Amino acid sequence: MIAPLRQPPSFVPWLPFITLLKKEVLRFLRVSFQTLLAPIVTASLYLFVFGATLGERLSVVEGFSYAQFVVPGLVLMGVISNSFANTSSSVFISRYLGNFVDLLVTPITGWQFILAYTLAAMLRGLLVGSAVWGISTLFVDLPWSHPLAALLMAAMASFLFAQFGLIAAIHANTMDALSMFNNFLILPLIYLGGVFYPVSILPPLWARLSRFNPLLYLIDGFRQAILGVGDVPLLQAFAVTSLLALTLFGWAALLIGRGYKLRT
């Protein structure tokens, strides 16, 4: 269990948190070609395919081109993938190298630990998402029907997957096990969550099954905040996302509070 030690009179309570946050931000900035540029280039290729080639030739939602439809999903996919990758890789590598024990003896509380990793992951995820949106302006114009709701949904998605990254890194024993969370859980749920198609065009059975995909509410809520149309009511999307984020935060806090698998 991570607990503060007895401090000298000159101790600054927030100094360990600020130090850990700075360390996590510098960690991904120092390898920015891998952590920032690579996902931006990947998303740019999607944007080129759907924006410059298919974007104006297809339409799956009345009143919007296919490029306009798909851009919000690509932006959120960048936010989700990079928020998860930041916390999962950092915590797992620290555990693997054995230097995570050093954090356990520092005067930092469990919630400060989670907050530092989460804020760094959110910064990376939102930077990538913002860059993808910036590049998308070369191909399409988005109406931004509810800009504050869109920003809040992106922040909630980033927060949610930062928590999931912590949980995955704690439970995974090998790099292969960690990659399975992304390859066999996150990516399939993203692709089946309506990034490239609205669930309303699916056959009734598959449309109903899609409602059990939690990422549908993230992606559709974000798209609806931008375009003004969606398959799920915006309030319902926020409610499901908030519930899932709080659940994962509680799970991560429980694991870290107990020091589960963090000392080995």
C-alpha positions in Angstrom: 0.0 0.0 0.0 1.3 3.4 -1.0 1.3 5.6 2.1 3.1 8.8 3.0 6.1 8.6 5.3 6.8 10.9 8.2 8.1 14.1 6.7 10.6 16.7 7.8 9.3 20.2 8.7 10.4 21.6 5.3 8.6 19.0 3.2 6.3 20.3 0.5 3.3 18.0 0.2 2.8 18.5 -3.6 6.5 18.1 -4.5 6.4 14.3 -5.1 3.3 14.6 -7.2 4.7 17.4 -9.3 8.0 15.5 -9.7 6.2 12.3 -10.9 4.0 14.3 -13.2 7.0 16.1 -14.7 8.9 12.8 -15.1 5.9 11.2 -16.9 5.5 14.2 -19.3 9.2 14.3 -20.1 9.2 10.6 -20.6 6.9 10.7 -23.6 8.2 14.0 -24.9 11.8 12.6 -25.1 10.6 9.9 -27.6 8.0 12.2 -29.3 8.7 10.6 -32.7 7.3 7.4 -31.3 4.7 8.7 -28.9 3.3 11.7 -30.8 4.5 11.7 -34.4 3.9 8.0 -35.2 0.2 8.0 -34.2 -0.4 11.3 -36.0 1.1 9.9 -39.2 -1.1 6.8 -38.9 -4.2 8.9 -38.4 -3.2 11.2 -41.3 -3.1 8.2 -43.6 -6.7 7.4 -42.5 -7.6 11.0 -43.2 -6.1 10.9 -46.6 -8.0 7.7 -47.6 -11.3 8.9 -46.3 -10.9 12.6 -46.9 -9.1 12.9 -50.3 -10.5 9.7 -51.9 -13.7 8.4 -50.5 -14.8 11.3 -48.3 -16.9 13.1 -50.9 -18.1 10.0 -52.8 -19.8 8.3 -49.8 -22.4 9.4 -47.3 -23.7 7.4 -44.4 -25.5 10.2 -42.5 -27.8 12.6 -44.3 -26.4 16.1 -44.7 -22.7 15.1 -44.0 -20.0 13.6 -46.2 -18.3 10.4 -45.1 -15.2 12.3 -44.3 -17.1 14.5 -41.9 -18.6 11.4 -40.3 -15.4 9.5 -39.8 -13.1 12.4 -38.6 -14.6 12.5 -35.0 -14.0 8.8 -34.6 -10.4 9.0 -35.8 -9.8 11.9 -33.4 -11.2 10.0 -30.5 -9.3 6.8 -31.5 -6.1 8.8 -31.3 -7.1 10.1 -27.8 -8.0 6.6 -26.6 -5.1 4.7 -27.9 -2.4 7.1 -26.7 -3.9 7.7 -23.3 -4.0 3.9 -22.7 -0.5 3.4 -24.1 1.1 6.1 -21.9 0.0 4.7 -18.5 0.2 1.0 -19.5 3.8 1.2 -21.0 5.2 3.4 -18.2 3.9 1.4 -15.3 4.6 -2.0 -16.9 8.2 -1.1 -17.8 8.8 0.3 -14.3 7.5 -3.0 -12.9 9.5 -5.1 -15.3 12.8 -3.2 -14.6 12.1 -3.4 -10.8 12.4 0.3 -10.2 8.7 0.7 -9.4 9.6 -0.2 -5.8 11.4 3.2 -5.6 8.0 4.9 -6.0 6.5 2.8 -3.2 8.9 4.3 -0.6 8.4 7.9 -1.8 6.1 10.2 0.2 3.2 10.1 -2.3 -0.3 9.1 -1.7 -2.2 6.6 -3.9 -4.5 9.2 -5.4 -1.6 11.5 -6.2 0.1 8.6 -7.9 -3.0 8.0 -10.0 -3.4 11.7 -10.8 0.1 12.2 -11.9 0.0 9.2 -14.3 -3.5 10.2 -15.5 -2.7 13.8 -16.2 0.4 12.9 -18.2 -1.6 10.3 -20.2 -4.4 12.8 -20.8 -1.9 15.4 -22.1 -0.5 12.9 -24.6 -3.9 11.7 -25.7 -5.3 15.1 -26.1 -2.2 16.4 -27.9 -2.5 13.6 -30.5 -6.3 14.1 -30.8 -5.8 17.9 -31.3 -3.1 17.2 -34.0 -5.4 14.8 -35.8 -8.2 17.3 -35.8 -5.8 20.0 -37.0 -4.8 17.9 -40.0 -8.4 17.0 -40.7 -9.2 20.7 -41.3 -7.2 20.3 -44.6 -9.9 17.8 -45.8 -13.2 18.7 -44.1 -15.1 21.4 -42.2 -16.8 20.3 -39.0 -19.8 22.2 -37.6 -18.9 21.7 -33.9 -22.5 21.8 -32.7 -21.6 21.5 -29.0 -17.8 22.3 -28.7 -17.8 22.2 -24.9 -19.5 18.8 -24.8 -17.0 17.5 -27.4 -14.1 18.7 -25.3 -15.6 17.1 -22.2 -16.2 13.8 -23.9 -12.6 13.7 -25.2 -11.3 14.5 -21.7 -13.5 11.8 -20.2 -12.4 9.2 -22.8 -8.7 10.1 -22.1 -9.3 9.8 -18.3 -11.1 6.5 -18.7 -8.4 4.9 -20.8 -5.6 6.2 -18.6 -7.2 4.3 -15.7 -7.5 1.2 -17.9 -3.9 1.5 -18.8 -2.9 1.5 -15.1 -5.1 -1.6 -14.5 -3.7 -3.5 -17.6 -0.1 -2.7 -16.6 -0.6 -4.0 -13.1 -2.3 -7.2 -14.2 0.0 -8.0 -17.1 3.0 -10.2 -16.4 4.6 -10.0 -19.9 4.7 -7.5 -22.7 2.7 -9.9 -24.8 0.0 -10.0 -22.2 0.0 -6.2 -22.1 -0.3 -6.0 -25.9 -3.3 -8.3 -25.8 -5.4 -5.6 -24.0 -4.9 -3.3 -27.0 -5.0 -5.8 -29.9 -7.8 -8.0 -28.7 -9.9 -5.7 -26.6 -9.5 -2.0 -27.3 -9.0 -2.0 -31.0 -11.9 -4.4 -31.8 -14.2 -2.4 -29.5 -13.2 0.8 -31.3 -13.7 -0.6 -34.7 -17.0 -2.2 -33.7 -18.1 1.0 -31.9 -19.0 3.0 -34.9 -15.8 4.7 -36.0 -16.3 3.9 -39.6 -20.1 3.3 -39.7 -23.3 4.3 -37.8 -24.8 1.4 -35.9 -28.2 2.5 -37.3 -27.3 1.0 -40.7 -26.6 -2.4 -39.2 -29.2 -5.3 -39.2 -31.4 -5.1 -36.1 -29.7 -7.9 -34.2 -26.2 -6.4 -34.7 -27.5 -2.9 -33.9 -28.8 -4.2 -30.6 -25.6 -6.1 -29.8 -23.6 -2.9 -30.5 -25.4 -1.2 -27.6 -23.4 -3.4 -25.2 -20.2 -2.0 -26.6 -19.1 0.8 -24.1 -17.0 2.5 -26.7 -20.1 3.1 -28.8 -21.2 5.7 -26.3 -17.8 7.4 -26.3 -17.5 7.5 -30.0 -21.1 8.3 -30.8 -21.3 10.9 -28.1 -18.2 12.7 -29.3 -19.4 12.6 -32.9 -22.8 13.9 -31.9 -21.3 16.8 -30.0 -19.4 17.8 -33.2 -22.0 17.0 -35.9 -25.2 17.3 -33.9 -26.5 13.9 -35.0 -26.0 10.4 -33.5 -27.5 7.1 -32.7 -27.3 7.5 -28.9 -28.8 10.4 -26.9 -26.0 12.7 -25.8 -27.0 12.6 -22.1 -27.0 8.8 -22.2 -23.6 8.8 -23.8 -22.3 11.0 -21.0 -23.9 8.9 -18.3 -22.5 5.6 -19.5 -19.0 7.1 -20.0 -19.0 8.7 -16.6 -20.1 5.5 -14.9 -17.4 3.5 -16.7 -14.7 6.1 -15.9 -15.6 6.1 -12.2 -15.7 2.3 -12.1 -12.2 2.0 -13.6 -10.9 4.8 -11.4 -12.2 2.9 -8.3 -10.6 -0.3 -9.6 -7.2 1.3 -10.2 -7.3 3.0 -6.8 -8.1 -0.3 -5.1 -5.2 -2.1 -6.8 -2.7 0.7 -6.1 -3.9 1.2 -2.6 -3.3 -2.4 -1.8 0.0 -2.4 -3.7 -1.2 -5.4 -5.8 1.6 -6.9 -7.8 3.6 -3.6 -7.4 6.3 -5.0 -5.2 7.4 -7.8 -7.4 
